Amino acid sequence: MNVKKIAAAGIAAACLISVAACGGNGSADSNNKSGVTYPEIKLGETGKDLKAEITFFNGRTDMGLATYPGKNWESYMKDFNEMYPGIKVKVQTDSNYADSALTRLQANNDSWDVMMIPAVDRSEFSNYFVSYGATEDMDKEIKLANEKAYDGQTYGIATDGQTSGVVYNAKVFKEAGVTELPKTPEEFQAALKKIKENTKAIPLYTNFAEAWAMGAWDAYIGGNATGDPKFMNQVMPHDKTPFKKDDKAPDTHPYAVYKTLYDAVANGYTEEDYSTTDWESSKGRINNGEIATMVLGAWAVPQMKQAGDHPDDVQYMPFPITVDGKQYATLAGNYSMGINKNSDKDRQEAAMIFVKWMTEKSGYAKNEGGIPIVKSDDSLPETYEHFKDVDLIVDDPAKEGEEDLFADINSDSELGINNGNGKKIQDIVTDAANKSKTIDQIMGEWDEKWGAAVESES
């Protein structure tokens, strides 16, 4: 893969928003009772005689099951205890994780030690989490060190790196006569048309009933659609019409991303009744060829490979947008692990050790189809075999003093870009199916809301 270093700073994924500048003196922050920073830990040596019990709170309920087809949490904890028998890790999961995690943070107690960081403003990180160390030092240890950083300190470490593309069934593509992967919105619509005409598969499955799955479309509007690492955090917060069609390059920018979905629905290339979609069963259906494509992050690929007897048919391709002859994909972190500032000294040290083990030794990133976060590891999972000619880019952080500007505008506009608001994407599907609004009308309404928020924050 051609991993082009267009920027040095990181972004968040799911919540794909960048953070603040590097800096700091390398010392532990005042929340860190143990005094040990991430770069100082030597696995197998640091804390080798430590005895502690910590709680790891996350949303991967599937990995808590013995029947999980991949490596489950119990297996990871057994591996960890081979190196650190004195540190016991209690895993807690929640199917309504995003809301439950915020509730726990607001309680401001020590009911957890390691948490997958939910949607929290960067300026609030130190109110809840321990710094792993100065961002300039962390950047030598991990990728995306700026993703969960503020005021020169890094408060979260991504479990793995992710890009956003399209999950597809290669056998269905072949049967439909699609011989080359589409690189533009027009080519994508043409491929969906062939699939509808030549196979029994649903060309594009929307997963309409799941708001979070609909919200996944937001992940493509930055680097994927513009090739510009400054777009999300430096351009968009100052642009009053970011959703307007670019007349010079109409198949790029956010407009082209949302129009891709609108056109697929309007052309009849999605499920007959979008209100009856089902997330869990869709995994098996794309595995067995009943579904041809789904627009989701790379994290979904392992789940869909494991959901049936045809794992090799499930593959991943770049999102079909080309900018000046080149395809791009934004490299972002999955959920990031944060350590509780309210935990006691021993639990904070144990948590710091556990996070470093998860990052460097567990194999979690590759097991889940992600990109390893360890700085020195440039290897990539098989998921990305079709990304060889794609430039991976990382969003630049916000300018100094504007670290929360995007989040504030995003909140004021009520659009919730990359913040779980799938309702607005569901509305695109509804309007396209009913022909009640054109994509230009929809994007115009979004621009009105976004523009008003930009004006109010200026």
HELIX and SHEET records of a PDB file:
HELIX    1   1 TYR A   38  GLU A   40  5                                   3    
HELIX    2   2 THR A   61  GLY A   64  5                                   4    
HELIX    3   3 TRP A   73  MET A   83  1                                  11    
HELIX    4   4 TYR A   97  ALA A  107  1                                  11    
HELIX    5   5 ARG A  122  GLU A  124  5                                   3    
HELIX    6   6 PHE A  125  TYR A  128  1                                   4    
HELIX    7   7 THR A  135  MET A  138  1                                   4    
HELIX    8   8 ALA A  170  ALA A  176  1                                   7    
HELIX    9   9 PRO A  185  ASN A  198  1                                  14    
HELIX   10  10 ALA A  211  GLY A  215  1                                   5    
HELIX   11  11 ALA A  216  TYR A  220  5                                   5    
HELIX   12  12 GLY A  223  THR A  226  1                                   4    
HELIX   13  13 PHE A  231  VAL A  235  3                                   5    
HELIX   14  14 MET A  236  HIS A  238  5                                   3    
HELIX   15  15 HIS A  253  ALA A  266  1                                  14    
HELIX   16  16 TYR A  274  THR A  276  5                                   3    
HELIX   17  17 TRP A  279  ASN A  287  1                                   9    
HELIX   18  18 ALA A  300  LYS A  305  1                                   6    
HELIX   19  19 PRO A  311  ASP A  313  5                                   3    
HELIX   20  20 LYS A  345  GLU A  360  1                                  16    
HELIX   21  21 TYR A  364  ASN A  367  1                                   4    
HELIX   22  22 GLU A  382  PHE A  387  5                                   6    
HELIX   23  23 LEU A  405  SER A  413  1                                   9    
HELIX   24  24 LYS A  423  ASN A  434  1                                  12    
HELIX   25  25 ILE A  439  GLU A  457  1                                  19    
SHEET    1   A 5 ILE A  87  THR A  93  0                                        
SHEET    2   A 5 ALA A  52  ASN A  58  1                                        
SHEET    3   A 5 VAL A 114  MET A 116  1                                        
SHEET    4   A 5 SER A 336  ILE A 339 -1                                        
SHEET    5   A 5 ILE A 157  ALA A 158 -1                                        
SHEET    1   B 3 GLY A 133  ALA A 134  0                                        
SHEET    2   B 3 GLN A 153  THR A 154 -1                                        
SHEET    3   B 3 ALA A 149  TYR A 150 -1                                        
SHEET    1   C 2 GLY A 161  GLN A 162  0                                        
SHEET    2   C 2 ALA A 332  GLY A 333 -1                                        
SHEET    1   D 4 ILE A 202  LEU A 204  0                                        
SHEET    2   D 4 ILE A 291  GLY A 297  1                                        
SHEET    3   D 4 SER A 164  ASN A 169 -1                                        
SHEET    4   D 4 VAL A 314  PRO A 318 -1                                        
SHEET    1   E 2 TYR A 328  THR A 330  0                                        
SHEET    2   E 2 ASP A 391  ILE A 393  1                                        
END                                                                             
